[in-house]
Amino acid sequence: MLKSPLFIKILVLVGSVILLLLPLSMLKGLINERSQYRDDVENSIEQSTSGPQKLLGPLIALPITEMISVQEGGKEVTKPSSFIHYYLPDELMIDGDQKVETRHIGIYDGQLWTTAMKIRAVFNTDKFNEWRKPRFEIGQPFIALAVGDSRGIVKVENVAVNDNALPTIEPGTGLASLKQGVHVDLPESLYQDARLSLTFSLNLTGTGTFSVVPLGRMSQLSLTSNWPHPGFLGDFLPQQREVSDSGFKAQWQSSWFANNINTTFEEGVDLYREINALPAFSVTVETPADQYQLIDRAVKYAVLLIAMTFMAFFIFETLTATLMHPMQYLLVGMSLVMFYLVLLALAEHIGFNLAWLSASLVCALINGVYLQAVMKGWKRALIFSVGLLTLDAVLWQLLRSQESALLLGTAVLLVVLTTVMFLTRHIDWYALSKRAPRLKPQIEEGDERERLWK
């Protein structure tokens, strides 16, 4: 059996498929490299403007100094101990209008967004007076607002409390543990009121993710954007959302009953360490079509595509008794590998769908012309070319239908197996595996070679 022509043929074809894994692995490396170039462009835009933004605030920070007694040298000494007490809003409502624009660097794109927000926060100041007691000294309260990257703060204006304009906004949060943001002092004449209604507008620029920490006892974020490819991440999905070709609208809502944020803001809390762990309403500006991920997924099906093509050639040989050299298999296999390289090169310029169509037509044309000479006729070559286009169409559908990819892939394999079984149902495989008999050379009488064979 090991010396049968059928076994040797199958072994050569398996070896050819394994040999084609080398250029496929090089192609995957090239895809990763080009994808890294794209990521570098996005990082360059982030470094030149601002990165992802996480909005924390507004909140009221009240500096407090407590006189405590300690023992030093056997004597009781009174020393000051300072901390900040945070007051979170009872209500926090943010209305945002996001505009996304695409920045081009060479052949690569990156997205930069600007969100214009109107923010309203209502505070209850009844607990301010709980610190007016012996041993405690109250400092100047201020309103703080923290962001992920202060370079993205375009402007903060119309800051008012109970319709009274506040003094000039100062850079920085005024908090030692979290510096990026803005703050404004709260005059004593205002925080004597039982309720403080803070309103202001903020324009914030960033890249990637925009998120808001729901600080309020009741928090709500309404966001409208012109970007049709949002990625709703984070700890809370929007309760309402509408996504269309012109953009999206989304609304989030949460309370302390759901997030327990009020328990985090205790005296001495390190906000710098806590901010990344706090739950948030989040949305990401997604890339509409990541051709590198799609091409990488397509390359994973390359071995299947090559194996099915080789199987079709093998069935053709078996049914028609037409011999094909392993080199011809390899050349067709290399053309299938070139399909993915052409796809990668074109996708960076004309998009994935048009690139797929162009690469499929080019590959089918090359193989059609070549197979016309190999198979001795245009009809057979045309059938194989149409078969390749059909496989490309099926593969494209597999890439686009992630939810039903397994079902569609299983159906394709079942159809292929059924077709092979139907076409080969009458083949005598034992007859194909027998070695051709050797003919004994005819030796004439008196020939000198006869003596040597004896």
C-alpha positions, 0 to 999 in steps of 0.5 A: 500500500505504501508504494501504491500510486494513490497513496503517493499522490495523496501524500504529495498533495498533503505535503503541498498543502503543508508547504503552502503554510509557509507563505500563509504564515508570512502573510499573517505576519504582514497583516499584523505589521500593517495592523500595528501601523494603523494602531500607531496612527491612532496612538499618534492622534491621541498623543497629539490631541487627547486620549479616552475621557472619563468624566468624574463630577461635579462634586463638592469638596469640603476641606476639614481640619480636626484637632486631635490629641496625641502622646509625645514624650509622655505629654498630650499634644494637640495636632491638626489632621486635615482631610477632604469630605466629598458631597455628591449630587442628589441629581446629575443630568448631562445632555451631550452632543458628540461630533466625530471627525476622521483624521487622515495620516497617510492611508490610515484613519483615526477618529477624533470626537468633540462632545458639547455637554450641558451639565446640571447637578443638584446638591443637598447642603444640610450635612454641611453643618454637621462639621460645625462643632468643636475640634473641627475647622471648615475650609473653603469648599469648592466644586471639582470636576475631573477628566481623563485627559485635561488637554481635551478641555476646550472650554467651560462656561456659564457656571452658575449656582442657583442662577448666580454666576461663580468666580473664574474657573481654575485649572486642576481639580484642586485635589491632591490625588486627582489633578486633571480637571477644573475647580471653582470656589463656592462662596459662603453666601451660596452654600448656606442655601438648603439646595444648590443647583449647579449648571454649566456647559463643557466642551470636551475632546478625546479619542476612543472611549467617552464615559461618565461616572454616575455620581448622583443619587440619581444620574442620567446621561443623554448623548446624541452623536453623528457616528453610526458605529458606537460601541456600548461598553462599560458597566451599564448599557443604555436603557434607550438607544437608536442607531442609524446611518446618520448617527446614534442616540442613547440614554443611560440612567443609574442610582446609588441603589445600583452602583453604591458609589456613595460608599466609595467617597469617604474621608481620605479616599485616593481618587486617583486609584479609585477612578478607573475602578468606578462604574461608568456610562461608556460609549466607544467610537468604533472603527466602522470596518477593521479590514485587518481583523476581517482579512486575518479571519479570512486567512484562517479559512485559507487552508480549507479553501486550498484543500477543497480546491486540491480535492476538486482537482484530484476528483477531476483526475480520477474521473477523467484519467487526466494527470496533473503534476504536483507543480500544477497543484502548487501553482494553483495553491500559490495563486490562492495565497496571492488572493489574500495578499491582493486583498490586503493591498487593495483593502487599505485603499478601496475598502474590504468589500471592493477589495474582496470582489477585485481579488476574487475576479483577478484570482479567477481570471488567472486560474481560468487562463492557466487551467485552460491549458492544463485541462485542455479546454475552456469549458472545464477551466470555466467551471473551476473558475466559477467554482472558485468565485462561489467559494469566495462568495461563501467565505465572504458570507462566513466573515460577515455573518458571525452569528451564523458562521458555524451553521453556514460553514457546517452546511458548506462542508456537508455539501462538499462532502456529499458532492465528493461522495456522489461523484466517487461512488462508482470508483474502484479505489483498490484498482487505483491503488494497484501498481502498474505491472512492469514489463519484462524486457524482450531479449533476442537469442544470441544477444550479449545482454542475455548472458549478463542477466543470467 
